[in-house]
Amino acid sequence: MSALVKKPNPSIKDLQKALSDRDLIIAHQARLIKAMEETIRLQKMRKFGASSEKSASQHELFNEAELAVVTEEAMTELAIEPAPPAAKDPACRPGRKPLPAALPRIRIEHDVPTTELNCPCGHEGVVIGEETSEQLDIIPAKVQVLVHVRKKYACKQCEAGVVTAPLPPQPIPRSNASPGLLAHVVISKYQDALPLHRQEVILARHGLDIPRNTLAGWVIKAGDLIQPLLNLLQDRLLDYPVMHCDETTVQVLNEAGKRAQSKSYMWVRVGGPPTQPIRLFHYADSRRGDVASDLLLGYQGYLQTDDYGGYNAVTAGNQITQLGCWAHARRKFIDAQKVASNPSKANKADMAIAMIAKLYAVERRIAGLTVDERMSARQQDAVPVLKTIRTWLDKTLHATLPKGALGKALAYLDRNWGKLTVYIEDGRLSIDNNPAENAIRPFVIGRKNWLFSASVDGAKASANLYGLIETAKANGLEPYAYLRHVFKELPAAESVEAMEALLPWHLSPTAIESGT
């Protein structure tokens, strides 16, 4: 009988609640679907699209009602202005460029055959001028053998003993690698991204049988040789109160306690006074925060990084002020712009990119100014833009899907706002962490060619050599000539003063080319 009892009809209130719950579920599912669609579009763009971060057309960026909070004056200030036409550089004109005047010239004369010198009138032609044209010629690498002849002396009267002239200290004792060859191998790998197995083949074409294992041993010993210079560079780096840091992955095949497929890291530190720029690399088996703590031990000043949390422990409790990176913030809005459902229509990502562009416009204008002038200009021109961005962010942040690309970009900007605005405090500071990213780029390019390090010793040698090469380049020196000079002079340096004299800013291109 109980089975025949009818269940009571649901009330209007119950039906409304069920419909409300269903609507909430549908809305939540719609948000998830939209976020997943954005993720798929972004992955496709990263794999198949252009890698450039140049933004798309940003016309009519401020026509949306969401920007009503921004004052009319601020909107006028943030309007995109057409860039003035750049002055044409004569060196950038189309057509063949003249060959450098510093290159040696070899004169090759072409004369008219004697049979054609006689004029029909019966007289012989005379020289009235000449026409010249130039061809560029390259002679392949010249391989030669340096024969060290050590004179021996003895006394014919007493025959007390033999005196032999000493051999100058060599970069690698008991090796047949000269400073020039050692510099060539190192530069070929770390500057030109030429792996050692390819160098082995190239040397074989010159008739030289030098196995890659031998080349690898030379590279590791060269990395050990320059350690005293790197110690001096690190002291200078830690003394200057502005530093940039970044890190990237590297694979080491033979590392204790780790699989060959596991990731290790190459860290880079960029700093030093403007007239003595320093770029140092460091190999570590992980990305742990204690690595950053060791690299920054004793440092006080400003530290500019990306949003990696491993640096937070370093700045907490220490006299270090951490800066954010506007390039990273902008990059996230670029991603949101790429996955916009209607790219032809102006959206919030376009607005953010346009406002950040105003900050970079200020940086371009003040690039050549003094430290005090840069700080004053930022206070006058950048601070109003930052205030407008903050107002727009507060208006937009909680009205945007948090799991979408735009929501993530807004959250990153909000989370790092304090770090992103520190750069206006001091004219020595940078708006972004590009100095560190630019310094680490040669390593990333090289990694695409040589793929991995075979051993920890090899990875540490790579870090040392990358650091000295990039520091030499930052100081305006040609890296091969500088390394050749260092490999020749450093083995004989017996004092700190002698080693100091080999730091890049104490040498001129003319001095290292002439060998003095």
Contacts in CASP RR format, 6 or more apart in sequence:
PFRMAT RR
TARGET T0000
AUTHOR 0000-0000-0000
METHOD contacts of the structure
MODEL  1
MSALVKKPNPSIKDLQKALSDRDLIIAHQARLIKAMEETIRLQKMRKFGA
SSEKSASQHELFNEAELAVVTEEAMTELAIEPAPPAAKDPACRPGRKPLP
AALPRIRIEHDVPTTELNCPCGHEGVVIGEETSEQLDIIPAKVQVLVHVR
KKYACKQCEAGVVTAPLPPQPIPRSNASPGLLAHVVISKYQDALPLHRQE
VILARHGLDIPRNTLAGWVIKAGDLIQPLLNLLQDRLLDYPVMHCDETTV
QVLNEAGKRAQSKSYMWVRVGGPPTQPIRLFHYADSRRGDVASDLLLGYQ
GYLQTDDYGGYNAVTAGNQITQLGCWAHARRKFIDAQKVASNPSKANKAD
MAIAMIAKLYAVERRIAGLTVDERMSARQQDAVPVLKTIRTWLDKTLHAT
LPKGALGKALAYLDRNWGKLTVYIEDGRLSIDNNPAENAIRPFVIGRKNW
LFSASVDGAKASANLYGLIETAKANGLEPYAYLRHVFKELPAAESVEAME
ALLPWHLSPTAIESGT
10 18 0 8 1.000
31 401 0 8 1.000
31 403 0 8 1.000
32 403 0 8 1.000
34 401 0 8 1.000
34 404 0 8 1.000
35 401 0 8 1.000
35 403 0 8 1.000
35 404 0 8 1.000
37 339 0 8 1.000
38 339 0 8 1.000
38 404 0 8 1.000
38 405 0 8 1.000
39 339 0 8 1.000
39 405 0 8 1.000
41 338 0 8 1.000
41 339 0 8 1.000
42 335 0 8 1.000
42 338 0 8 1.000
42 339 0 8 1.000
42 405 0 8 1.000
45 338 0 8 1.000
45 339 0 8 1.000
53 330 0 8 1.000
53 331 0 8 1.000
53 334 0 8 1.000
55 334 0 8 1.000
55 337 0 8 1.000
55 350 0 8 1.000
55 353 0 8 1.000
56 337 0 8 1.000
56 343 0 8 1.000
56 350 0 8 1.000
58 80 0 8 1.000
58 346 0 8 1.000
58 350 0 8 1.000
58 353 0 8 1.000
58 354 0 8 1.000
59 346 0 8 1.000
60 346 0 8 1.000
61 80 0 8 1.000
61 346 0 8 1.000
61 350 0 8 1.000
61 351 0 8 1.000
61 354 0 8 1.000
62 70 0 8 1.000
62 75 0 8 1.000
62 78 0 8 1.000
62 79 0 8 1.000
62 351 0 8 1.000
63 346 0 8 1.000
64 346 0 8 1.000
64 348 0 8 1.000
64 351 0 8 1.000
66 348 0 8 1.000
66 395 0 8 1.000
66 396 0 8 1.000
66 399 0 8 1.000
67 75 0 8 1.000
67 351 0 8 1.000
67 392 0 8 1.000
67 395 0 8 1.000
69 391 0 8 1.000
69 392 0 8 1.000
69 395 0 8 1.000
70 78 0 8 1.000
70 388 0 8 1.000
70 391 0 8 1.000
70 392 0 8 1.000
74 384 0 8 1.000
74 388 0 8 1.000
74 391 0 8 1.000
77 358 0 8 1.000
77 384 0 8 1.000
77 385 0 8 1.000
77 388 0 8 1.000
78 354 0 8 1.000
78 355 0 8 1.000
78 358 0 8 1.000
78 385 0 8 1.000
78 388 0 8 1.000
80 354 0 8 1.000
80 357 0 8 1.000
91 97 0 8 1.000
99 134 0 8 1.000
99 136 0 8 1.000
105 134 0 8 1.000
106 137 0 8 1.000
117 124 0 8 1.000
117 125 0 8 1.000
118 124 0 8 1.000
118 125 0 8 1.000
119 125 0 8 1.000
141 184 0 8 1.000
141 206 0 8 1.000
143 206 0 8 1.000
143 208 0 8 1.000
146 178 0 8 1.000
148 167 0 8 1.000
150 164 0 8 1.000
150 165 0 8 1.000
150 166 0 8 1.000
150 167 0 8 1.000
151 164 0 8 1.000
151 165 0 8 1.000
152 162 0 8 1.000
152 163 0 8 1.000
152 164 0 8 1.000
152 165 0 8 1.000
153 162 0 8 1.000
153 163 0 8 1.000
153 164 0 8 1.000
154 161 0 8 1.000
154 162 0 8 1.000
154 163 0 8 1.000
155 161 0 8 1.000
168 491 0 8 1.000
168 492 0 8 1.000
169 491 0 8 1.000
169 492 0 8 1.000
170 491 0 8 1.000
171 177 0 8 1.000
171 179 0 8 1.000
171 182 0 8 1.000
171 221 0 8 1.000
171 222 0 8 1.000
171 225 0 8 1.000
171 487 0 8 1.000
171 488 0 8 1.000
171 490 0 8 1.000
171 491 0 8 1.000
172 182 0 8 1.000
172 218 0 8 1.000
172 221 0 8 1.000
172 222 0 8 1.000
172 225 0 8 1.000
175 218 0 8 1.000
175 221 0 8 1.000
177 185 0 8 1.000
177 218 0 8 1.000
179 484 0 8 1.000
179 485 0 8 1.000
179 487 0 8 1.000
179 488 0 8 1.000
180 484 0 8 1.000
180 487 0 8 1.000
180 488 0 8 1.000
182 218 0 8 1.000
182 222 0 8 1.000
182 483 0 8 1.000
182 484 0 8 1.000
182 487 0 8 1.000
183 480 0 8 1.000
183 483 0 8 1.000
183 484 0 8 1.000
183 487 0 8 1.000
184 480 0 8 1.000
185 196 0 8 1.000
185 199 0 8 1.000
185 215 0 8 1.000
185 218 0 8 1.000
185 219 0 8 1.000
186 219 0 8 1.000
186 222 0 8 1.000
186 465 0 8 1.000
186 469 0 8 1.000
186 483 0 8 1.000
187 469 0 8 1.000
187 479 0 8 1.000
187 480 0 8 1.000
187 483 0 8 1.000
188 194 0 8 1.000
188 199 0 8 1.000
189 195 0 8 1.000
189 196 0 8 1.000
189 199 0 8 1.000
189 219 0 8 1.000
189 450 0 8 1.000
190 442 0 8 1.000
190 446 0 8 1.000
190 462 0 8 1.000
190 465 0 8 1.000
190 466 0 8 1.000
190 469 0 8 1.000
191 442 0 8 1.000
191 469 0 8 1.000
191 479 0 8 1.000
191 480 0 8 1.000
193 442 0 8 1.000
193 445 0 8 1.000
193 446 0 8 1.000
193 448 0 8 1.000
193 449 0 8 1.000
193 450 0 8 1.000
194 202 0 8 1.000
194 449 0 8 1.000
195 449 0 8 1.000
195 450 0 8 1.000
195 451 0 8 1.000
196 212 0 8 1.000
196 215 0 8 1.000
196 216 0 8 1.000
196 219 0 8 1.000
196 450 0 8 1.000
197 212 0 8 1.000
199 212 0 8 1.000
199 215 0 8 1.000
200 210 0 8 1.000
200 211 0 8 1.000
200 212 0 8 1.000
200 215 0 8 1.000
203 209 0 8 1.000
203 210 0 8 1.000
216 454 0 8 1.000
216 458 0 8 1.000
219 458 0 8 1.000
219 461 0 8 1.000
219 462 0 8 1.000
219 465 0 8 1.000
220 457 0 8 1.000
220 458 0 8 1.000
220 461 0 8 1.000
222 461 0 8 1.000
222 465 0 8 1.000
222 487 0 8 1.000
223 460 0 8 1.000
223 461 0 8 1.000
223 464 0 8 1.000
223 465 0 8 1.000
224 461 0 8 1.000
224 464 0 8 1.000
225 487 0 8 1.000
225 490 0 8 1.000
225 491 0 8 1.000
226 464 0 8 1.000
226 465 0 8 1.000
226 468 0 8 1.000
226 486 0 8 1.000
226 490 0 8 1.000
227 464 0 8 1.000
228 490 0 8 1.000
228 493 0 8 1.000
228 499 0 8 1.000
229 468 0 8 1.000
229 486 0 8 1.000
229 490 0 8 1.000
229 499 0 8 1.000
229 502 0 8 1.000
229 503 0 8 1.000
230 280 0 8 1.000
230 464 0 8 1.000
230 467 0 8 1.000
230 468 0 8 1.000
232 496 0 8 1.000
232 499 0 8 1.000
232 500 0 8 1.000
232 503 0 8 1.000
233 278 0 8 1.000
233 280 0 8 1.000
233 468 0 8 1.000
233 471 0 8 1.000
233 503 0 8 1.000
234 280 0 8 1.000
236 272 0 8 1.000
236 276 0 8 1.000
236 278 0 8 1.000
237 243 0 8 1.000
237 269 0 8 1.000
237 271 0 8 1.000
237 272 0 8 1.000
237 278 0 8 1.000
237 280 0 8 1.000
238 296 0 8 1.000
238 298 0 8 1.000
238 299 0 8 1.000
239 272 0 8 1.000
240 271 0 8 1.000
240 272 0 8 1.000
240 273 0 8 1.000
241 300 0 8 1.000
241 301 0 8 1.000
241 302 0 8 1.000
241 428 0 8 1.000
242 271 0 8 1.000
242 272 0 8 1.000
242 301 0 8 1.000
242 302 0 8 1.000
242 304 0 8 1.000
242 426 0 8 1.000
242 428 0 8 1.000
242 429 0 8 1.000
243 269 0 8 1.000
243 270 0 8 1.000
243 271 0 8 1.000
243 272 0 8 1.000
243 296 0 8 1.000
243 299 0 8 1.000
243 301 0 8 1.000
243 302 0 8 1.000
243 303 0 8 1.000
243 304 0 8 1.000
244 269 0 8 1.000
244 270 0 8 1.000
244 271 0 8 1.000
244 303 0 8 1.000
244 304 0 8 1.000
244 305 0 8 1.000
244 430 0 8 1.000
244 433 0 8 1.000
244 435 0 8 1.000
244 436 0 8 1.000
244 439 0 8 1.000
245 267 0 8 1.000
245 268 0 8 1.000
245 269 0 8 1.000
245 270 0 8 1.000
245 292 0 8 1.000
245 295 0 8 1.000
245 296 0 8 1.000
245 303 0 8 1.000
245 304 0 8 1.000
245 305 0 8 1.000
245 311 0 8 1.000
245 433 0 8 1.000
245 436 0 8 1.000
246 267 0 8 1.000
246 268 0 8 1.000
246 305 0 8 1.000
246 306 0 8 1.000
246 433 0 8 1.000
246 436 0 8 1.000
246 437 0 8 1.000
246 439 0 8 1.000
246 440 0 8 1.000
247 265 0 8 1.000
247 266 0 8 1.000
247 267 0 8 1.000
247 268 0 8 1.000
247 287 0 8 1.000
247 308 0 8 1.000
247 440 0 8 1.000
248 265 0 8 1.000
248 266 0 8 1.000
248 440 0 8 1.000
248 443 0 8 1.000
248 444 0 8 1.000
248 447 0 8 1.000
249 263 0 8 1.000
249 264 0 8 1.000
249 265 0 8 1.000
249 266 0 8 1.000
250 263 0 8 1.000
250 264 0 8 1.000
250 265 0 8 1.000
250 266 0 8 1.000
250 283 0 8 1.000
250 443 0 8 1.000
250 447 0 8 1.000
250 452 0 8 1.000
250 453 0 8 1.000
250 459 0 8 1.000
251 260 0 8 1.000
251 261 0 8 1.000
251 262 0 8 1.000
251 263 0 8 1.000
251 264 0 8 1.000
251 451 0 8 1.000
251 452 0 8 1.000
251 453 0 8 1.000
252 258 0 8 1.000
252 260 0 8 1.000
252 264 0 8 1.000
252 285 0 8 1.000
252 452 0 8 1.000
252 453 0 8 1.000
252 454 0 8 1.000
252 455 0 8 1.000
252 456 0 8 1.000
252 459 0 8 1.000
253 260 0 8 1.000
253 452 0 8 1.000
253 453 0 8 1.000
253 454 0 8 1.000
253 455 0 8 1.000
254 260 0 8 1.000
254 454 0 8 1.000
254 455 0 8 1.000
254 456 0 8 1.000
255 262 0 8 1.000
255 264 0 8 1.000
255 285 0 8 1.000
255 455 0 8 1.000
255 456 0 8 1.000
256 456 0 8 1.000
258 264 0 8 1.000
258 285 0 8 1.000
264 283 0 8 1.000
264 284 0 8 1.000
264 285 0 8 1.000
264 286 0 8 1.000
264 459 0 8 1.000
265 283 0 8 1.000
265 284 0 8 1.000
265 285 0 8 1.000
265 286 0 8 1.000
265 287 0 8 1.000
265 291 0 8 1.000
266 281 0 8 1.000
266 282 0 8 1.000
266 283 0 8 1.000
266 440 0 8 1.000
266 443 0 8 1.000
266 459 0 8 1.000
266 462 0 8 1.000
266 463 0 8 1.000
266 466 0 8 1.000
267 281 0 8 1.000
267 282 0 8 1.000
267 283 0 8 1.000
267 284 0 8 1.000
267 291 0 8 1.000
267 292 0 8 1.000
267 295 0 8 1.000
268 279 0 8 1.000
268 280 0 8 1.000
268 281 0 8 1.000
268 282 0 8 1.000
268 436 0 8 1.000
268 439 0 8 1.000
268 440 0 8 1.000
268 443 0 8 1.000
269 278 0 8 1.000
269 279 0 8 1.000
269 280 0 8 1.000
269 282 0 8 1.000
269 295 0 8 1.000
269 436 0 8 1.000
270 277 0 8 1.000
270 278 0 8 1.000
270 279 0 8 1.000
270 280 0 8 1.000
270 435 0 8 1.000
270 436 0 8 1.000
270 439 0 8 1.000
271 277 0 8 1.000
271 278 0 8 1.000
271 279 0 8 1.000
271 435 0 8 1.000
272 278 0 8 1.000
275 505 0 8 1.000
276 475 0 8 1.000
276 503 0 8 1.000
276 505 0 8 1.000
277 471 0 8 1.000
277 474 0 8 1.000
277 475 0 8 1.000
278 471 0 8 1.000
278 474 0 8 1.000
279 439 0 8 1.000
279 467 0 8 1.000
279 470 0 8 1.000
279 471 0 8 1.000
279 474 0 8 1.000
280 467 0 8 1.000
280 471 0 8 1.000
281 440 0 8 1.000
281 443 0 8 1.000
281 462 0 8 1.000
281 463 0 8 1.000
281 464 0 8 1.000
281 466 0 8 1.000
281 467 0 8 1.000
281 470 0 8 1.000
282 291 0 8 1.000
282 295 0 8 1.000
282 463 0 8 1.000
283 456 0 8 1.000
283 459 0 8 1.000
283 460 0 8 1.000
283 462 0 8 1.000
283 463 0 8 1.000
284 291 0 8 1.000
285 456 0 8 1.000
287 308 0 8 1.000
287 310 0 8 1.000
288 310 0 8 1.000
289 309 0 8 1.000
289 310 0 8 1.000
289 311 0 8 1.000
289 313 0 8 1.000
289 314 0 8 1.000
290 313 0 8 1.000
292 310 0 8 1.000
292 311 0 8 1.000
292 313 0 8 1.000
292 314 0 8 1.000
293 313 0 8 1.000
293 314 0 8 1.000
296 303 0 8 1.000
296 314 0 8 1.000
296 318 0 8 1.000
296 320 0 8 1.000
299 318 0 8 1.000
299 320 0 8 1.000
300 318 0 8 1.000
300 319 0 8 1.000
300 320 0 8 1.000
301 319 0 8 1.000
301 320 0 8 1.000
301 321 0 8 1.000
302 320 0 8 1.000
302 321 0 8 1.000
302 322 0 8 1.000
302 323 0 8 1.000
302 422 0 8 1.000
302 426 0 8 1.000
302 428 0 8 1.000
302 429 0 8 1.000
303 311 0 8 1.000
303 314 0 8 1.000
303 315 0 8 1.000
303 320 0 8 1.000
303 321 0 8 1.000
303 322 0 8 1.000
303 323 0 8 1.000
304 322 0 8 1.000
304 323 0 8 1.000
304 324 0 8 1.000
304 325 0 8 1.000
304 423 0 8 1.000
304 429 0 8 1.000
304 430 0 8 1.000
304 432 0 8 1.000
304 433 0 8 1.000
304 436 0 8 1.000
305 311 0 8 1.000
305 322 0 8 1.000
305 323 0 8 1.000
305 324 0 8 1.000
305 325 0 8 1.000
305 433 0 8 1.000
305 436 0 8 1.000
306 324 0 8 1.000
306 325 0 8 1.000
306 328 0 8 1.000
306 433 0 8 1.000
307 324 0 8 1.000
307 325 0 8 1.000
307 328 0 8 1.000
307 412 0 8 1.000
307 415 0 8 1.000
307 416 0 8 1.000
311 322 0 8 1.000
312 322 0 8 1.000
314 320 0 8 1.000
315 321 0 8 1.000
315 322 0 8 1.000
321 422 0 8 1.000
322 419 0 8 1.000
322 422 0 8 1.000
323 419 0 8 1.000
323 420 0 8 1.000
323 422 0 8 1.000
323 423 0 8 1.000
323 429 0 8 1.000
323 430 0 8 1.000
323 433 0 8 1.000
324 416 0 8 1.000
324 419 0 8 1.000
324 420 0 8 1.000
324 422 0 8 1.000
324 423 0 8 1.000
324 432 0 8 1.000
324 433 0 8 1.000
325 420 0 8 1.000
325 432 0 8 1.000
325 433 0 8 1.000
325 434 0 8 1.000
326 356 0 8 1.000
326 359 0 8 1.000
326 360 0 8 1.000
326 420 0 8 1.000
326 431 0 8 1.000
326 432 0 8 1.000
327 431 0 8 1.000
327 432 0 8 1.000
327 433 0 8 1.000
327 434 0 8 1.000
327 437 0 8 1.000
328 412 0 8 1.000
328 432 0 8 1.000
328 433 0 8 1.000
329 356 0 8 1.000
329 409 0 8 1.000
329 412 0 8 1.000
329 413 0 8 1.000
329 416 0 8 1.000
329 420 0 8 1.000
330 352 0 8 1.000
330 353 0 8 1.000
330 356 0 8 1.000
332 405 0 8 1.000
332 408 0 8 1.000
332 409 0 8 1.000
332 412 0 8 1.000
332 413 0 8 1.000
333 349 0 8 1.000
333 352 0 8 1.000
333 353 0 8 1.000
333 356 0 8 1.000
333 406 0 8 1.000
333 409 0 8 1.000
334 349 0 8 1.000
334 353 0 8 1.000
335 405 0 8 1.000
335 409 0 8 1.000
336 348 0 8 1.000
336 349 0 8 1.000
336 404 0 8 1.000
336 405 0 8 1.000
336 406 0 8 1.000
336 407 0 8 1.000
336 408 0 8 1.000
336 409 0 8 1.000
337 343 0 8 1.000
337 347 0 8 1.000
337 349 0 8 1.000
337 350 0 8 1.000
337 353 0 8 1.000
339 405 0 8 1.000
340 347 0 8 1.000
340 349 0 8 1.000
347 406 0 8 1.000
348 396 0 8 1.000
348 400 0 8 1.000
348 406 0 8 1.000
349 405 0 8 1.000
349 406 0 8 1.000
349 409 0 8 1.000
351 392 0 8 1.000
352 389 0 8 1.000
352 392 0 8 1.000
352 409 0 8 1.000
352 410 0 8 1.000
352 413 0 8 1.000
355 385 0 8 1.000
355 388 0 8 1.000
355 389 0 8 1.000
355 392 0 8 1.000
356 389 0 8 1.000
358 385 0 8 1.000
359 382 0 8 1.000
359 385 0 8 1.000
359 386 0 8 1.000
359 431 0 8 1.000
360 431 0 8 1.000
362 377 0 8 1.000
362 378 0 8 1.000
362 381 0 8 1.000
362 382 0 8 1.000
362 385 0 8 1.000
363 431 0 8 1.000
365 377 0 8 1.000
365 381 0 8 1.000
366 373 0 8 1.000
366 374 0 8 1.000
366 377 0 8 1.000
366 378 0 8 1.000
369 377 0 8 1.000
371 426 0 8 1.000
371 427 0 8 1.000
371 428 0 8 1.000
372 427 0 8 1.000
374 427 0 8 1.000
375 424 0 8 1.000
375 425 0 8 1.000
375 426 0 8 1.000
375 427 0 8 1.000
378 423 0 8 1.000
378 424 0 8 1.000
378 427 0 8 1.000
379 424 0 8 1.000
382 424 0 8 1.000
383 424 0 8 1.000
386 421 0 8 1.000
386 424 0 8 1.000
389 413 0 8 1.000
390 417 0 8 1.000
393 410 0 8 1.000
393 413 0 8 1.000
393 414 0 8 1.000
393 417 0 8 1.000
396 410 0 8 1.000
397 407 0 8 1.000
397 410 0 8 1.000
397 411 0 8 1.000
397 414 0 8 1.000
400 406 0 8 1.000
400 407 0 8 1.000
400 410 0 8 1.000
401 407 0 8 1.000
402 408 0 8 1.000
402 411 0 8 1.000
413 420 0 8 1.000
422 429 0 8 1.000
423 429 0 8 1.000
423 430 0 8 1.000
423 431 0 8 1.000
439 470 0 8 1.000
439 474 0 8 1.000
442 466 0 8 1.000
442 469 0 8 1.000
442 470 0 8 1.000
443 462 0 8 1.000
443 466 0 8 1.000
453 459 0 8 1.000
453 462 0 8 1.000
468 483 0 8 1.000
468 486 0 8 1.000
469 479 0 8 1.000
469 483 0 8 1.000
471 504 0 8 1.000
472 478 0 8 1.000
472 479 0 8 1.000
472 482 0 8 1.000
472 483 0 8 1.000
472 504 0 8 1.000
473 479 0 8 1.000
474 504 0 8 1.000
475 504 0 8 1.000
475 505 0 8 1.000
476 504 0 8 1.000
476 509 0 8 1.000
477 504 0 8 1.000
477 507 0 8 1.000
477 509 0 8 1.000
477 512 0 8 1.000
478 509 0 8 1.000
478 512 0 8 1.000
478 513 0 8 1.000
481 509 0 8 1.000
481 512 0 8 1.000
481 513 0 8 1.000
482 504 0 8 1.000
482 507 0 8 1.000
482 512 0 8 1.000
484 512 0 8 1.000
485 502 0 8 1.000
485 507 0 8 1.000
485 511 0 8 1.000
485 512 0 8 1.000
485 515 0 8 1.000
486 502 0 8 1.000
488 515 0 8 1.000
489 502 0 8 1.000
490 499 0 8 1.000
490 502 0 8 1.000
492 498 0 8 1.000
493 499 0 8 1.000
493 501 0 8 1.000
493 502 0 8 1.000
500 506 0 8 1.000
501 507 0 8 1.000
END
